[in-house]
Amino acid sequence: MESGVFIRILAGAAACLCVAGCEVAEEDRPVTARDFPRPYRPVSDLGSNAFSTEQIRDDRQEAQTVMDQADITRGMTVADIGAGEGYYTVRLAARVGENGRVLAQDIDEDALRRLGNRVERERLDNVSIALGETDDPGLPHDSFDRIFMVHMYHEITEPYALLWRMRPALRDGGQVIVVDTDRPADQHGINPQLLFCEFERVGYRLVEFVRKPQIAGYYAQFEVVGDRPEPRDIEPCVQPGDTSTEFSLTEEDTSGDNDEFQGS
C-alpha cells in the first residue's frame, strides 16, 4: 500500500463543529499541554469506570484473551492506564506474579480510592496506585514492559501530549496495548485508522491489530520507533474546522487496515 493513501473514516471522528470535546478554549487546556496540538475531534465524556460487570467480561474471556495477545508473562512490569475499578489491574497482578509489578493509574480520585480498598482487601502486594493528569500519565521512565489502555483512549482530551509523555516510560522492547471499539469518538469508541494516525504522529509504530468478539472491539499493539518529535512539530491528524470524512495517512498508519494484521 503506497503512502499518502486516503482512508475513509466515520464523519463523526473528523468533524469537530458544534462538538463540546473539540471546542475547548486554549485557556481551558492544561498549561502543560499547550505546546501540543489539539486532537480537533470529538472526545467522549468520562463514562462509568465499570465498563460492564466483571463476570460478563470473564465469561467471554476478555482479560485472558488480551493478556495472551499481549504475551504477558510472570515477572513483567505493567501499567494499567485508566484502571478504573481494577478489572485488568487485579488480573494483570495475578498473571505477572509476585516478582512482577502492576501500576494502576487513573485521573478519577474516587475510582482510585475504591481500587485501593480492593487492592488491600485482596492483598495484591505487587500493585501500586497513582493519580495521573489528563495530559500526563506520570509514569517513571524506562519502567514498563507493557502499558495497557483499555476502553478509555476515546476519553483522552490531550492524546498527543499524553502519548508523548508516555513514550519514555517504556523499556527497550516495551509496547502499548489499546483495546477500544470502532465507532465515533464521541460515542465511546475511536476509528482505528485515526488511532493509528495519532500514535504515529508521536513516534509509535503499529505492530499488531486484530478484532476479537471476546474483547467487544479491537486490539492494537504499538512500539516506539524513531526519535520523539518536538511538541510543536507534531501535525494533528485532523485539522481545525475539518468536516471532511477523509484524511491522508502514511504507509505505516495504514498497516492495520485489515481485520487482522501482524507486523514484522
C-alpha positions as CSV (number, residue, x, y, z in Angstrom):
1,M,0.0,0.0,0.0
2,E,1.5,3.3,-1.1
3,S,2.0,6.2,1.4
4,G,-0.5,9.1,1.2
5,V,-3.4,6.8,0.5
6,F,-6.7,8.2,1.6
7,I,-8.6,6.3,4.3
8,R,-12.3,6.9,4.7
9,I,-13.3,7.3,8.3
10,L,-16.6,7.9,10.1
11,A,-17.7,11.5,9.7
12,G,-18.1,12.0,13.4
13,A,-14.4,11.3,14.0
14,A,-13.2,14.1,11.8
15,A,-15.9,16.7,12.2
16,C,-15.4,19.0,15.2
17,L,-18.0,21.6,14.6
18,C,-20.5,22.0,17.4
19,V,-19.0,19.2,19.5
20,A,-18.0,20.2,23.0
21,G,-15.0,18.0,23.1
22,C,-13.5,19.8,20.1
23,E,-14.4,23.4,21.2
24,V,-12.2,23.6,24.3
25,A,-10.8,27.1,24.5
26,E,-7.0,27.4,24.7
27,E,-7.1,28.9,28.1
28,D,-9.1,25.9,29.4
29,R,-6.5,23.5,28.3
30,P,-3.8,22.4,30.8
31,V,-0.8,24.8,30.6
32,T,1.4,21.8,30.2
33,A,-0.5,20.7,27.0
34,R,-0.5,24.0,25.1
35,D,2.7,23.2,23.2
36,F,0.9,20.2,21.7
37,P,-1.8,20.2,19.0
38,R,-5.4,19.6,20.0
39,P,-6.9,16.5,18.6
40,Y,-9.6,18.5,16.7
41,R,-12.0,15.6,17.0
42,P,-14.8,14.7,19.4
43,V,-13.8,13.3,22.8
44,S,-16.2,11.1,24.8
45,D,-17.4,12.2,28.2
46,L,-15.9,10.2,31.0
47,G,-18.0,7.0,31.3
48,S,-18.6,4.6,34.1
49,N,-15.4,3.0,35.4
50,A,-17.3,-0.3,35.3
51,F,-17.4,-1.0,31.5
52,S,-19.7,-4.0,32.2
53,T,-19.9,-6.5,35.0
54,E,-16.7,-8.4,35.6
55,Q,-18.5,-11.7,35.4
56,I,-19.8,-10.9,31.9
57,R,-16.3,-9.9,30.9
58,D,-14.8,-13.1,32.4
59,D,-17.5,-15.3,30.8
60,R,-16.3,-14.1,27.4
61,Q,-12.6,-14.4,28.5
62,E,-11.8,-10.8,27.8
63,A,-8.8,-10.2,30.1
64,Q,-7.4,-13.7,29.3
65,T,-7.6,-13.0,25.6
66,V,-6.0,-9.6,25.8
67,M,-3.2,-10.7,28.1
68,D,-2.5,-13.7,25.9
69,Q,-2.4,-11.5,22.8
70,A,0.0,-9.1,24.7
71,D,2.2,-12.0,25.8
72,I,2.0,-11.1,29.4
73,T,4.3,-13.4,31.5
74,R,5.5,-13.7,35.0
75,G,7.9,-11.1,36.2
76,M,6.8,-8.3,33.8
77,T,6.2,-4.8,34.9
78,V,2.9,-3.4,33.5
79,A,0.9,-0.1,33.7
80,D,-2.9,-0.1,33.6
81,I,-3.8,3.4,32.4
82,G,-7.4,4.4,33.2
83,A,-7.6,1.5,35.6
84,G,-11.0,2.4,37.0
85,E,-12.4,-0.3,39.2
86,G,-9.4,-2.5,38.5
87,Y,-10.8,-5.2,36.3
88,Y,-7.5,-5.5,34.4
89,T,-5.3,-4.5,37.4
90,V,-6.2,-7.5,39.5
91,R,-5.9,-9.9,36.6
92,L,-2.6,-8.5,35.5
93,A,-1.4,-8.8,39.0
94,A,-2.2,-12.5,39.1
95,R,-0.6,-13.0,35.6
96,V,2.8,-11.3,36.4
97,G,3.1,-12.9,39.8
98,E,4.8,-11.9,42.9
99,N,8.0,-11.0,41.1
100,G,6.1,-8.7,38.6
101,R,4.7,-5.3,39.2
102,V,1.4,-3.5,38.1
103,L,0.9,0.2,38.3
104,A,-2.7,1.2,38.3
105,Q,-3.3,4.8,37.1
106,D,-6.4,6.9,36.7
107,I,-7.4,10.6,36.8
108,D,-10.5,9.7,38.9
109,E,-9.6,10.0,42.6
110,D,-12.8,8.3,43.8
111,A,-12.1,5.3,41.5
112,L,-8.6,5.1,42.8
113,R,-9.8,5.1,46.4
114,R,-12.1,2.2,45.7
115,L,-9.4,0.4,43.8
116,G,-7.0,1.0,46.7
117,N,-9.5,-0.6,49.0
118,R,-9.8,-3.6,46.7
119,V,-6.1,-4.0,46.4
120,E,-5.8,-4.0,50.2
121,R,-8.7,-6.4,50.6
122,E,-7.3,-8.8,48.1
123,R,-3.8,-8.4,49.4
124,L,-2.3,-7.6,46.0
125,D,1.2,-6.7,47.2
126,N,2.5,-6.3,43.6
127,V,0.1,-3.5,42.8
128,S,0.8,0.3,43.2
129,I,-1.7,3.1,42.6
130,A,-1.0,6.5,41.1
131,L,-3.1,9.6,40.2
132,G,-2.5,10.8,36.6
133,E,-3.2,14.0,34.7
134,T,-5.2,14.5,31.5
135,D,-2.1,15.2,29.6
136,D,0.5,13.2,31.5
137,P,0.2,9.6,32.9
138,G,3.1,10.5,35.2
139,L,4.9,7.1,34.6
140,P,8.5,6.6,35.7
141,H,11.0,6.4,32.8
142,D,12.3,3.1,31.5
143,S,10.0,1.1,33.7
144,F,7.3,-0.9,31.8
145,D,7.2,-3.9,29.5
146,R,3.6,-3.2,28.6
147,I,1.3,-0.2,29.0
148,F,-2.5,-1.0,28.8
149,M,-5.1,1.5,27.7
150,V,-8.4,-0.4,27.7
151,H,-11.7,1.1,26.6
152,M,-10.5,4.6,27.6
153,Y,-8.5,6.1,24.7
154,H,-11.6,7.8,23.4
155,E,-11.8,9.8,26.7
156,I,-8.3,11.3,26.4
157,T,-8.7,15.0,25.8
158,E,-4.9,15.6,25.1
159,P,-3.8,12.5,23.2
160,Y,-0.7,14.0,21.6
161,A,0.7,15.3,25.0
162,L,-0.2,12.1,26.8
163,L,1.3,9.7,24.3
164,W,4.4,11.9,24.0
165,R,5.0,11.9,27.8
166,M,4.2,8.1,27.9
167,R,7.0,7.1,25.5
168,P,10.0,7.3,27.9
169,A,8.2,5.0,30.3
170,L,8.6,2.0,28.0
171,R,11.6,-0.3,28.4
172,D,13.5,-1.5,25.3
173,G,11.1,-3.7,23.5
174,G,8.1,-2.4,25.6
175,Q,4.8,-2.0,23.9
176,V,1.5,-0.1,24.3
177,I,-1.8,-2.1,24.2
178,V,-5.0,-0.3,23.2
179,V,-8.4,-2.0,23.3
180,D,-11.3,0.0,22.1
181,T,-14.4,0.0,19.9
182,D,-14.8,1.1,16.3
183,R,-17.3,3.8,16.5
184,P,-17.3,7.7,16.5
185,A,-15.1,9.2,19.2
186,D,-18.0,11.0,20.8
187,Q,-19.8,7.6,21.2
188,H,-17.2,5.9,23.4
189,G,-15.1,4.5,20.7
190,I,-12.5,5.6,18.1
191,N,-12.0,4.7,14.5
192,P,-8.8,2.5,14.3
193,Q,-7.3,4.4,11.4
194,L,-7.5,7.6,13.5
195,L,-6.0,5.8,16.4
196,F,-3.1,4.6,14.2
197,C,-2.5,8.1,13.0
198,E,-2.4,9.7,16.4
199,F,0.1,7.2,17.7
200,E,2.2,7.5,14.5
201,R,2.4,11.3,14.8
202,V,4.1,10.9,18.2
203,G,6.6,8.2,17.1
204,Y,4.9,4.9,17.6
205,R,4.6,2.0,15.1
206,L,1.6,-0.3,14.8
207,V,2.8,-3.9,15.2
208,E,-0.4,-5.8,15.6
209,F,-4.2,-5.2,15.1
210,V,-7.0,-7.7,15.4
211,R,-10.7,-7.7,16.1
212,K,-12.0,-10.2,18.6
213,P,-15.5,-10.8,19.9
214,Q,-14.1,-11.6,23.3
215,I,-13.0,-8.0,23.8
216,A,-16.1,-6.3,22.4
217,G,-13.9,-4.4,19.9
218,Y,-10.4,-4.4,18.6
219,Y,-6.9,-4.9,19.9
220,A,-4.0,-2.7,18.7
221,Q,-0.4,-3.0,19.8
222,F,2.3,-0.3,19.3
223,E,6.0,0.1,19.8
224,V,8.3,3.1,19.8
225,V,10.1,3.9,16.6
226,G,12.5,6.7,15.7
227,D,13.0,9.9,17.7
228,R,10.4,11.6,19.8
229,P,9.2,14.7,17.9
230,E,9.2,18.2,19.3
231,P,5.7,19.0,20.6
232,R,5.3,22.0,18.2
233,D,6.3,19.8,15.3
234,I,3.5,17.3,15.7
235,E,1.0,17.6,12.9
236,P,-2.6,16.7,14.1
237,C,-4.4,14.0,12.2
238,V,-7.5,16.2,11.9
239,Q,-7.1,19.9,11.0
240,P,-9.1,22.7,12.7
241,G,-12.5,23.0,11.2
242,D,-12.1,20.0,9.1
243,T,-15.5,18.5,8.2
244,S,-14.1,16.0,5.7
245,T,-14.5,12.3,6.2
246,E,-11.1,11.6,4.7
247,F,-7.5,12.3,5.7
248,S,-4.1,11.3,4.4
249,L,-2.1,8.6,6.2
250,T,1.3,7.3,5.7
251,E,2.0,3.6,4.8
252,E,2.8,2.9,8.5
253,D,-0.6,4.3,9.5
254,T,-2.4,2.0,7.2
255,S,-0.7,-1.2,8.2
256,G,-3.6,-2.2,10.4
257,D,-6.3,-1.6,7.8
258,N,-7.2,-5.3,7.6
259,D,-9.2,-7.0,10.4
260,E,-6.1,-9.0,11.3
261,F,-2.6,-7.7,10.9
262,Q,0.7,-8.6,12.4
263,G,3.9,-6.6,11.7
264,S,7.3,-8.0,11.1
